[in-house]
Amino acid sequence: MEMSEGRSLESVINHVERLYSSRDPTEVNSLQIELQSLQKSEYGLELANVLMGQNSANCRFFGALTYGVAINIRRDKFSSGDVLSLVGNMEGHIFGLISSEGLEGNMVVIRKLFSDLSLLFIFHSNTYSDPLKIFYENLGASDNAGSKEAWITLILIFASILVEDVSKHENTTAIHKIIYDNVFLKVNNIVTGLSDLGSSLKIHLLALDCINSWVYYISVAEANSEVRYDCPKNMVNYLFDSLNLSGVSRSSDESLEPVNKTLLVFTEISEMNPRMLDRESKLRLHSSLFEPGNFGEEFMSKVVFSDLRLEYEDEVGNFVNLIIVFLQNDLLNLAKQILEEPSTYKIKVLLSLTNISGIPMIDETLSDQFLTFWEDFINIFIDDEESFRIVFESEPNEFSKFINRRNEIVSEICGIYWNKIHLPPFAELEPVKVEFLHYRSGVADLFIAAYSLVSLPLYDRLTSKLIEDTNSLGKNNNMLLDIESTLYLIYKITEDYTFYDPDNSPFGSFVGKIFESGILNSFGNLSTNDNSLKYFYFTFNNFLASVTFYLKGEHGKEFLGPILRLLIPMILGGSTSLSLNVSKTMLKICQECSQNLIPYTSDIEALLVEMLKNPGVDALIRQRLFSSYTSIIQYLKNPVEIGKILFYMINEIYNSAAKVMSANSSNNEELEDYLISLISCVCQIARACEIPEEIDEFYTPEEQEIVDNYWKQDPSNVKDVVLRIIRLFSIDFPPFIHNATCTEKCCNILKSGVREDINGPFKFPIEIIFNYLVSKVEVSDTGSIPSIYSLVETVIVTNYNRIEREVLQNLIDKVFTQNLEALKSDPYAIKSAVELFAVILERKPSLILDLPVFQSTILKFSLDGLSANENFIIKPVSRFWVAIISLKKGSEYDHALIRDLFTTKGGGQQLCSNLVKSFISAARSNLDYYYPIFRNLLGKYPLESKTWFLQAFHDLNHEKLNDHLINIIVNKIMITRGQRSAHDILKKVWLQLNGLIEFNSKNF
């Protein structure tokens, strides 16, 4: 046999064998390309047929693959005769493989051929309408058990593959009717026969797999056709017959695999298509799972609560999953019936499964499986409270019993999970840390739901337990595990319920009792160096952070001193992860309780000095502590004291940095991290010095005047040292001149005071800020431009009425015009520049419109931006052009200037031509950025823009456009008058000119 391009059958066979034996990726890739071209060629079906006749398993498998490729390519080109001929060939190959070598050795190839037949059925179900027919007939003609088993095996496998493949395709409704009539009924008969046949384990497992495939398919078929399977009794009865424990054995010689598969199928039915079980079947399944003496009780006794549990871990997990899914389908009724005996037994079973012995995520996962179920169970009582009231409307005493029973169940659930989240030994916890901590978080969500239901009694119970255990800690160190679990849950509930409204927390009196119990002393006696106590401290710190609402109050402030004395050694002596956690807590406490912490500033100051001198301290910890300290001194409200403290802090940072810089003329990563950390501390101080609320609420009018006058004079020289440190880091130290992070920090320091209403330590005159920027630009590369422009933008947004045009002109000349060529090479610099000009145009256009650089450079720069590929550039460019067209804050002179530019000097035509060209070339995801420019042009220049757009579309020289079509398009655009309907017209133009829909004037 000769293939195309002179390839012989022998060479093809060699290629196939080499494909499956070669370990050279390059050779394999080359062989794949060559063989795939043959599969897709006109010889594909012939090649498949020939390869299937070879003795080589590789050739047969590749032949089966080739059938699939060829069928897919020619799907619409087969005649009815072709289809039947092809079916005959493939069925013949299957029969040949069975008769010559049996099933087992050829199952991979046979399965692939079944997939090929499934494809033919999907594409040609009217012609090939009964795919199981020949196999079913052969089964009927079989006269011995071995032969019958072989045909049953083939039918079950083919029926599974067929419906799995059909489920993956979008099909006509007709195919589902054909499957019901010609396939399902045969499979149903097979399954019925198996119950009487006493078939082998292998057949039994195949039947369960087949039923599982049909469960999913039935949901697809019923969703996409009028075919209804209702309750396929034979299949369902077969599943019930499979729920027996004859396979369980301590010797492990036998398997529970049939039970496992049955559990999975019932779960699939309950999740995907509960309609497959009629009322009788649901009651039967309920009885099997929950009633004494049936499968569920036996399974729990022999497997779940025995030493076989770990051996049959998958089976146990699937058993529990079925219980959960089955009950979740009718959770409301379970909740309504908690006073009835059957439900009492059922809940007892569920609680015993939840309370399985072992450490979660280490020894057991059942309690984790039940977490969502119990949370849903609790939420039913919350979400359907009214329906429960209606049920007991005429029986108030029964309702009281119902509430008591409900609370008892919730209490039992919480008790189990409280015990489950006890920390295991450190060595056991570390390997599963992520999983166990995630589990604890899920338990916390459960307790939050429980609190929503039973409210303060739960919090009271937890608090009382914590206090009791804290008092017993000295006598029994084992209580520490109880304390940690309880504290963790209190912290989680507190954090959740005080997040949005901390000032109205209902927990104040309970938190007060916790502190009064001596918990600070108890934790203070523990070692911060003991790894096994790490999580205890994490929980304790998180608890402290969650109760700042109490600590900032009159009753809580007395505990702040002891808390600080406890936290500071943890920062200094704990692990990095613990120190980070503590510093976060300390920052929150200092920010929330600033006024109450003023007496303790000396303690924190000593800590800061230590942090400053030690380069090994984590940068984030150092920044948080400086921010913490500054948050406190703000509330001194005495500018003289604040000035002294700020000067001391910033000068210490300056001296530390200068000392390191003078000793190191070159840079290294460790040095850079330390120095960036120092300038970040100044940045944090600057941010913390911002007035924390409305100025009139923070300062009285007299205080405002005193503060303003003080910082205007700045006798403490804080501003001087701030400017010196900014210059040191961003201009004078060569290794940092081009460091974008350092520039960003320095600009953020200057930015922090710009918005303040009165003078402050970080509020500088605009001239000083602009002078710094000019100096910085002279030594910078484009990496620093975004930060520089962002600072200019902030100054303009907040001070545009106080900026002189000449000052701005000089700045733009230095930071933009003189760096134009470099800017064009950096997309982020382009974005920042256009964004800056857009802000000026939005706030005070007269600052820039009349500048020579505006018409000579800025407009051209922004026109070029229209054709950018990056959406982060197009977005500010769109903002720029909308601002210049609309001039919402422009004077009469500004409007006249731009109108003259657009109508007399050709600017409008130039913009339209660039806009249309860029729009047509843009990515589809970027089109939304162009629409506002079109709409504003149409709205502001309704007469002129028609001429501009006609010329713009003509200038495209697009092969699909002529004058007639251009007129139609532009007229349609003009009719919208800049309304939102313009989007649809423009999008159609884009789609048609980019060949995504057929070009047709009727589409407009």
N, C-alpha and C positions, 0 to 999 in steps of 0.2 A: 504493500500500500504506500503510495506517495502522497505526502502532504504538500502544502503550498511552499513555494520557494525551494523546492527540491528536497525537503526533509523526508527521510524515510521513516517507516514505523520503528525500525530498530534504533534510529537516533533519538526518536521521541521517547522510547522506552528507557534508553540510557539516561536521557535528561531527567526523566521522572525518578529513576532510581537514585541518581546523583542528588536530586533536590532533597530527598529524605535522608541522605547519608552524609552529605557535605557539612563540615563545620566552619567553612569559610563564608562569612556574611556577604562578601562581594560576589562570590560565585553563586550563592543562593539567590541573591537579588537579581543577578543576570539571568539565571535559569527561570525564576518566577516571571520575569518580563517576557521572556521568549515563549514559555508555555502558556501564559495568559493570552498572548496574541493568538496562539493556536486555538485556545478554548473559545475565543470570541470570533474566530474566523468562520467561513462557510463550511469548514470541515469539522466544526465542533461536535455535532451529534455523531458523525461517523467515527471521530476519534474516541468519543466516550464509549461507543459500542464495541470498538476493537479492543480498547484497554480493559473493558470488563471481561473480555474473553481470555485474558492472560492469566498465567498461574501466579504471578507476583501479587502479593497483598497491596504493595505500594501502587502498582498500576491499576488495580481494581478500585482502590480508594480514589485515586486521581480521576479515574473514569467516572465514578459517581459524582465527584465534584464538577467535572466537565459537563455532565448532563444538566446540573443546576445552572451553570453559567449560560449554556446554550438555550435552555428553556426561558430564562429571564430575558435574554436578548431578543429571542424570536416570539415572545409571548403572544403577540397579536397577529403573527403571520402563519400560524398553524391552521390547516384545514381540519375538519372533523376526522378525516381519514388519517392525517398526520398524527393527531392526538392519540387515536386508538392504536396506531402502529407503534408509537413511542411507548405507550402504556404496556403494550404487549412485549416489547423488547425488554423493558425494565423488570416487569413481572417475571419474564423468562430468566433473566439474570438472577433474580432472587431465588427462583425455584432451582436453578442450576447450582447455585452456591449451597443450598440446603441439601440437595440430593448427593452432591459430590463430597462435601466436607462437613456437613452439619451446621447447626446454628452458631454454636459458641465461637468458633474461630473467625467467623465472618460478620459478627454482629455490628461492628463499626461501619462496614460497607453497606450492610442491609439497612441500617438506620439512615444512612445518607441517601440511599435509593428511595426510602420512604419519604424523606424530605423532598426529593425531586418529584415524586408522585403527588405529594401535597401541593407543590407549586402548580403542577398541571391541573389539579382539581380546582385550585383557587382561580386560575385563569380561564378554565374551560369546564366549569361544573355542569353545564348543560349537556356536553358531550360525554365527559367522564364523570358520570353522576353517582356511581355506586362503587367507590374505591375499595371497599372491603369485600365486595361480592365474591371474587374468585377465591379469596382466602377462607371465607365463610363456607363456600361450597366444598372446598377441600377438607375443611374440618368435618362437615357433615358426612363426607365419604370415607373418613378415616375409620379403621376398624381395630386399632390398638391404642393403648394408653399413651405410649411414647409419641406416636404420630399426632394424636389429639393434642398433647401438651405442646408440641412444636407449633401447630397451627394456632392454638390459643395464644401462645407467646407472641407470634407475629401479629395477630389481630389486636392484642392489647397494646403492643408497641406502636403499631401503625395508627391506631385510633388516638393514642396520646399525641403523637407527633402531628397528626392531621389537625386536631383542634387547637393545639398550641400554635401552629403556623397560621391557621386561619385567624386566631385571636390577634396576631401581630399585624394583620393587613386590614386596610379599609375595604370592606366588601359590600356587595349589594345585599339587600334583604333576602333575595331569592336563595342565596347560598345557604343561609341558616335554615330555611325550610327543607332544602335538599338534605342537609346534614341530619336534621331531625328524622326525616322519613327513611333515609337509606343507611345512615351510620349509627345514630343513637339507638335505634331499636335493636340492631344487631349486637351492639355492645351491651345493652341492657339484658338481652337474652344470654349472652356469654356469662355475665356476672351472676345471673340467676342460676345458671348451670353449675357455676363454681361452688355455690353453697351446697349443692347436692353431691358434687363430685369428690369432695375431700381432697382438693388439689395440693400440690407440693408448696413448700414455703416460697420457692422462687416465683411460681405463678401467683401466689397470694400477694406477694409484694408488688408484682407488676400490676395486678388488678387495682391495688390501692393507689399506685402511681397514676394509673389511667383515670380512676375516679377523681383524683386530685386535679388532673388536667381538665377534666370535664367541668369541675366546679367553677373554675375561672372562666372557661369558655361559655358556660351557660349564662353567666352574668353579662358577658359581652353580647351574646346572641339576643338575650332578652332586652338589652339596652338599645340594640340596633335593628330590631325586627319585631314582628308581632308574634313570633314563636314563643310559646310558654311551656316550660318544663314542669311547672307546679312542683309536686314532690315526687322525684323519681324513686319510688318505693324500693325497687329491687336493689338499687345502689345503696340507699340509706340502710336497708336491712342488712346488706353485706357488711357495712361499716359497724353496725351494732354487733353482728356476730364476731367481728374481729376484736371487740373489746373484752378480751379474756386474758388471764395471766398464766396460761399454761406454759409460756416460755420462760417465766422467771425462775432463776436457779442460782444457788449460791456457788455452784461450780463454774459458772460463766460459760458452760458448754453451749447453752442455748441463749437466744437473744429475745429481747422485747421489741425487736424492730417492727413487727406487724402492728403492735400496740402503738408504737411511736408514730408510725405513718398514719394510723387511724386517728390518733389525737390531732395530728397536723391537718388532716382532711376535715375533721369536724370543726377545727378552728377556722379553716379557710371558708367553710360554709357559713359559720356564724359571723365572720367578718365581711365576706364578699356578697353572700346571697342567702340571708336567713330564710327567704321564701322557699328554699329547697326543703326545708323541714316544715311539715304541716304541724298542726297543734298536737296531734298524737305523737309525732316523732320528737317534738320539743319536750313534751312531758316525759317521754321515754329517756331522752338524753339527760334531762333533769334528774330523773330517778336513778339513772346509772351513775351519775356523778355525786349526788348528794344524799340519797336515802341509805340508811343502814342496811348492811347485808349485800349491797350491790358492788359493781366494779370500783367505784371511787373509794369506798371504805377499804376494800381489799387492797387496792393499789397503795393507798396511804399506809396501811398496816404492813404490807409485805415489802414495800419499796421506799416510800418517802420517809417514814419514821423508823427505818431499819438501817443496818450497816451496809445495805446495798445502795444507799442513796447516791453516793459518789460514783459508784460503778455505772449507774443508770442516770447520770446527771442530765443528759439531753431529754430523756423520757420524762423525768420529774419536771423539768422546766416547761416542757410542752403540755404536760398535764395541768400545771398551774395556769399556763397561758390560756388553755381552753376554758378553764373555770372562769377566769377573769373576763374573757371575751363574751362567753355565754351570759354571764350575769350582767355585764354592762349593757347588753341589749334590752334589759328590763330592770334597770337599777332603781327606778322610781317605785316599782312595786315591791322590791326588796326592802326599800326604806319604809314604805307604808306598813309593811307586815312585821315589823320588828317585835311586836308583842305576841305574835303567833308562834306556836311551838315549832313548826317546820322551819321558820326563819331563824328562830333561836338556835336550833341545831346547826343550820347552815352557817350562821355567823360564827358559831363556835368552831366549826371546821376551818373557816377562813382565817380566824385569829390564830388557830393552832398552826396552820401552814405559814402564816406570817412570822410566828414566833419560833420558827425552826431553829434548832441549836446551831451555834457557830457564829463566827465573826463575818459580817457582811462583806462581800467582795473578796473574801479570803477563803472562808469555809462554805459560804452559802450565798445564793443570789435571789432566793425566793422572796425575801422581804423587800428587795429592790423591785422585783416584778409587781408586788402588791402596792407599791407607793402611789402610783397614779390612780389605781382602783380606789384606794381608801380616800384619797383626796377628792375624787369624783363623788364618792359616797357621801362625804361630809358636805360637799358643795350642793348636793341634791337637797339637803335640808335647808340650806340657805336660799337657793334659787327658787325652790318650790314651797316656800314657807306657807304661802296662802292656801295652796291645795291641801296641805296637811291640816290646816285650821278648819277647812271646809269638811274634811273627812270626819273630824271629831266635833263638829259644830254643836251637835245635840248631846254630846257626852263630855263635859268639861273634866270630869274625874279621869276618864280614860285618856284624855289629852295630857293631863298632868302625868299619868303613868307613862305615856308615850315619850314625853320630854325627858323624864327621869331615865327611861331605858335608853333613849338616844344618847344622853350624856354619859351613861355607864359605858356604852359601846365606844364612844369617842375617847373616854378615859382609858379604856383597855387598849385601844389602838395606840394612843399617845404613850402609855406605859411601856408597851413593847418597843416602840421606836426610840423612846428615851434611852432604854437599856442598849439598844442596838448601836447607837452612835457613840458609845463609850470608846475612847481611843484604845486601839490594840497596842501591844508593845512596839516600841519604835522600830525594831528590826523587822517586824512583820508588816508594819504600816508602810515603810518607805517604798517597797516594790510595787504597791498598789495605791500609792498616795493619791494620784489623780482620780482614780475610780472611787476610792473611799470618801474623799472630800466632796466629790460630785454627789455621792449617795447622801452624805450629811446635808448638803444643800437641798436635796429633794425632801428629806425629812423636815427640814426647816420650813419648806413650803407647805408641807402637811400641817405643821403646828400653826402656821399663820392662818391656814384655812380653819383649823379647829378654833383658834382664837376668834375668828370672824363669827363662828357659830355660838360659842359659849361665853365669849368675852372675858371680863376681868377675873372670874373665878379660876380660869386656867393660868393666867399670869400670877395670881395670888398663890396658887398651888406651887408653881415653879419657884417663886420667890421664897416661900416658906421652906421648901425643900433645900434651896441654896443656903439659906441662913442656918438651918438645922445642921447641914453637913459642914458648913464653915466653922460652926462652934465645936464640932466633933473632930476637926482636922488634926488638932494637936495630939489627940489620943489614937487616931487611926489614919495613917497617911493614905490608905486605900481609898479614903473618901475623896481624894483629889480627882479621881476619874468621874465620880458622881458630880462633883462641883463643876468640872469643866463641861460636861454634857448639859447640865442645867443652865450654866452661864451662856453657853453657845446658843441655846434656844431662846433665852431671854433677850440676848443681843439681837438675834434675827427678828424676833417679833417686834422689839422696840424700834429697830432700824426701819422696818417696813411701815409701821404705823405712825412714825414721827417724821418720815421723810418730807412730806408735803406741808405738814402743819406742826412743827415741833413745839411751838409756843402753847398749844392746846393739848399737850400730851396727857393722857389719863394715868400715866405710870409714875408720876412724881413721888407719891408717898411710898410706893413699893421700892423704888430705886433708893430712896432715903434709908429705908430699913436695911437694904443690902449693905450700904456703906457703913451704917451704924453697927452692923454685925461684926466688923473688924476684918472684912475681906482684904483690905489694903495691906494689913499686917500679915495676913496669911500668905499672900502672894509675895510680899517683901521678903519673906524668909526662904523663898525658893532660890535655887541657883540658876542664873541666866546662862551659865556655861554648860549645863546639862542638856544634851541633845534631846533626851527623851521628854524634856519639859517644854520644848520649842512650841508645840501646838497649844499648850496650856497658856503660854504668854500671848500667842496670837489671838486666842479667844478673849483673853482678859483685855488686851488693848482694843480689840474691836468693840467689846462691851463699853469701855470707857468712851470711845468715839461716838457710840450710839446714844449716850446719856448726857451730852453737853447741854441739852435743854434744862437738865436739872442742875448741873454744876454751875451754870451762869446765874442761877437764881439765888435768892437770899439764903435758902437752906443748904444749897450745895457748895457754896464758895469755901466753906471751912475745910472741905476735902481736897481743894486744889493744891495746897502746899504738899501734903503727903503724896498726892498723885505725881507731882513733878519730881519729888525726891525718889519716887519709885521708878519713874520713866528714865530719868537722866542716866543712872547707872546701866540701864538696859541698852541705851544708845551707845554708851562708851564700851561696855563689856560684852554685849551680845553678838551673835553672828550677824553677818551683813543683812540677811533676810529679816531677822528679828529687828535689827536697828532701823531698817527701812520701814517696817510695819509700825514701830514705835514712833518714828519721826512723823509719819502720816497722822497718827493719833494726836501727837503733840501739836502739830500744826492746826488741826481742827479745834482742839481745846483752846489754843491761844487765840485763834480767830473768833471763836464763839464766846469766849469768857475773858476777853482782853481786859476789861475794866477791873475784874476781880483778881487779875494776875499781876497788877502793878507792884505789889509788895515783894514779888518773887523775881524781879528783873535781874537782880545780882546773881541768882542761881543760874539763870539762862545765859547771862553774859559770860560767866566763867566757862560754861560749856561751849560757847561760840569761839572763845579764844583757843580752846583745845581743838575744835573742829578746823579752825583756820590754819593752825600750825602743822596739822597732821595731813600730809598729802594723800595718805592711804584711806582717808575717810571717803565713803561714797559721795559723789557730787550731789546727788539728789537729796541726801540727808543734810548736807551742809546748806544747800539752798533752802530747804524747808525750815531749818532752824533759824536762819537769818530772817526769813519771812515771818516766822512765829514771833520772834523778838520784836520786830518792827511793828507787827500788829498790836502788840501790847503798848509800846511806848507812844503810839498814836493817841492813846486815851489819857496820856498825861495832860494833853491839851495846853501844856506850857511850852511855847516855842523855844524858850531859852534852854530848858532841860532837854527837850527833843534835839535841838541843835547840837548840844554837847555830845549826846549819845551817838547821833548820826555821824558827826565828824570823827568821833573815836572809832566807830565801826568801819566806816569807809576808808579812813586813813590807815587803819590796820590792814585792810584788804590791799590798799595801794602799796604799802610798805612790803607786805608779803610778796605781792606780784613783782614789784620792782627788784626785790632781792633775788628772786628766782630768775627773772629776765636778765639781770646783769651778770649772773653766773652761767647763763646758757644762751649763747648767740645763735645756736641752731635749734631745731625743733625735733621733738620725738613724741610719740603718741601719749606716753605717760605724762610728760610735761604739758602737752597741749590740753589733755583732759583736766589736769589740775588748774591750769590758768583759766580755761573756759569756765570751770566751776566757780572761780573767784569772781569773774565778771558777771556770771549768772547770779551770784549772791547779791551784787549791787543791783542787778535787774529786779530781783525779788524784793529787795529793800524799797526800790522805787515804786514797785507795784503796791507794796503794803502801805506806802505813804500816801497813796491816793485816798482822798476823803471817802470813808466807807459807805456813806449814805448821802441823802440830800444835805447840802451844806447848812441850810437853816435848821435842820434837825440835829446836826452834829455840833455846830457852834452857835452861840448867841451872837447877835450883831456886834456886841462889844468884843467878844473873842475873835470874831472874824477880822475886825479892824486891827487888833493887836497882832494876830498871826500874819496878816497881810503886810503890815509895816515891818515886822521882824524879818520876814524872808525877803522883803524888798532890799533891806540893808544887808542881811546875811552876815551878822557880826561873827558867827561861828565858822565862816568860810567853808560851809558844806558844799555850796555850788562850785567853789573853786576846786575842791578836791575831786568832786564828781567829774568836772571837765578835764582835770589832769588825768584821771584814771581812764576816761574815754579816749583821750589822745594817746596815752601810753599804750593801750591795747590795740587801737585801730590804726594808728599812724606811726608811732615812734618805734614799735618793736617789729623789726623786719619780718620775722617768721609769720606774723599775724596780719600783715598788711593786706594779703589776699584771702584771708580766712573769712569766708562768708558767714559762718556761725558767729564769729566774734563781732563782725559788722552789724549783724542782726541784733545782737544783745545790746550793743552800744546805741543803736538807733531806738531800740525799745526803751532804754533808760531815758533818752531825750523825749520820747513820745509820751511817757507816763504822766508828765506834768502838763502837757499841752492843753488838755481839756479842763483843767481846774479853773474855778471861778476866781480864786484869790491866789496870791503868791504862796508858793510852798518850796520845799527844799529841792524839788526837781522841776520847777517851772522856770524855764529860761526864756529870755527875749527872743523873738523870731530871728533877729539879726544874728544872734549868737548861734542859733541852730543852723541857719543858712550858711554862715561862715564856716562852721564845722563841715557841713556837707560839701562845700566847694573844696576845702582842704582834703577831704577824704576822697573825693572823686579824682583828684589829681594824681593819687597814688594807687587807685583801685583798678581791678579788672571788672569785667561784666558780671561776675558772680556776686558782687556787692550791690549791683544796681537795684534789684528788687527791694532790698531793705531801705536803700536811700530814697527811692521813689515813694515807698510806703510811708516813710516819715514825712516827706513833703506833702503827700496826700492828706495825712492826718492834720498837719498844720493848716492846710488850706480849708479843710472841712470845718475846723473849729475857729479859724481866725481870718477867714477870707475878707471880712470887712475892715481888717486892720493891716492888710498887706498892701504895700506900695507896688505899683505896676513896675517901676524901675528895678526894685529889689528882685521881683519875680523874674523879670527879663534877664537880669544878670545871672540868676541861679539857673534858669533854663539854658542859657548860653553855655554855662560851665558843665552842668550835669547831663545835658542832652545834645546840643548842637555840636560841641567839640568832641563828643564820643559817638557820633552818629554811625560811623562805619562799623565800629566794634559792636554797637547795639544791634545792628541788623543781623549779626551772626549768632545772636543768642535769643531763642524764642521767649525765654522767661523775661529777659530784659525788654523785648518788644511789648509783651503783655503789660509789664509794669508801666512803661512809658505811655502807652495808649490809655491805660486805666487812669493815670495821673491827669492827662489832658481832658479825659471825659469828666472827671470830678470837677476840674476847674470850670469847664463849660456848664456843668449842672449847677454849680454854686454861684460863680460870678464870672460870666463869660467875658466881661469887659477887661478883665485882668490879662487876657491872652489874645483876644481877637485882633487887636490893633498892632500887635507886635510884628515886626518884620519877619521874625522866624516862623510865625504861624502860617503865613501864606507861602513862604519860600520853602519850608521844610516839613512842618508838622502835618499839613494837609496831605502832602505827597507820601509821607511816612504812613499815615493812616489809610490812604488809598491802597497802598501796597499790602497793608494788613488784611484787606478784604479777600485776598487770594490765598491766605494762609491755610494750611491743612489742619493745624491743631485747633481744636475747639476752644481751648483755654485762651487762644489769641483772638479768634473770631468773636467770642463773647464780648470782650471789652471794646473791640473795633466797632461792633454793632452799637454798643452803648455810646461810643464817641459820635458816630454819625447821627444817631437819634437825637443826641444832645445838641449837635450843631444845627440840625434842621429845625428842631422845635424851639430851642433857645427859651426855655420856660422862665428863666430868670434874667433874660436879656433886656437891655434898655431899647428904646426906640432906635437909637443910633446903632446898636448891635444888630438889630433885625434888618435895618437898611443896608448895613455893611455886608451881611451874608446874602441878602437878596441880590445885591449888586454883583457879588462874587458868583452866585449861581446863575443869574440870568444874563448878565452883561459880559462877564469875563470867562464864561464857558465852564464854570465849576460844576453846574448842574449836569451838563452833558457828560463831563468827564466822570462824575460820580456814577451816573446811570450806566455808562458803558462798562466801567469797572465792576459795578454791582451785578449786572446781568451776566457778564462773562464769568465772574467768580461764583455766582449762584449756580449756573449750569454746570460748572466744573466741581462743585462742592460734593462732599460725601452726603449721603442721604441723612445721616444722623445729625448733620450740621445745618440743615435747611432752616430749622426754627430760628436760628440766630439772624438770618437775613430778612425774614418777613417784616420785622418792625421797621427796617430801613425803607423797604418798599412802601409800607403803609404810611409812614410819616412823609415821604416824598409826595405821594398821591394826595395826602390831606393838605399839605402846606403849599404845594405848587400844582394845583389841579389843571391849570391851563398849559403851563410850560412842560410838565412831565410827559405829556403824550408825545410831543416832538422828541424829547430826550429818549424815551423808551423805544420809539420807532427806529431811531438811529442806532440805539444800542443793540437791538435785535438784528438789524441789518449788518452791523459791524461784526457780528458773530461769524458771518460767512458759513453758516451751517448748511450742510447738504439737504437737510429736510425742510428748510425754510425758503419761502419765496415772498414777494411783496404782499400777495393776497393773504397768505397765512399769517404773516407778521401783523398785518392790519387787524385780522380777526383776534389774534392773541392780545394785542395792545388794547383794542376796544373792550375786550372782556375784562382786562385788568383795570381799565379806567372806570368802567361801570361800577366797580366795587367801592370807589371813592375812599379807598384806604380803610375800608371796614374789614372785619375778620374773614369775610368770604374771599378776600384776595388770596388767602393761604391755599385754598383748594385749587384755584386757577393756576397759581404759580407752581404748585406741586405737580399738577398734570403736565405743565410745560416741561418741568424737570424730568419727569418720568418718560415723556415721549422723546425728548431730545437725547436722552441717555439710553434709548432703545429698550426700556423696560415695559412699555406698553406700545401698541401700534399707533403710529402717528395718524391722527384723523381729526380734521377740523370740527367734526360733529361732537367730539368729546368736550368741546368748550361751551 
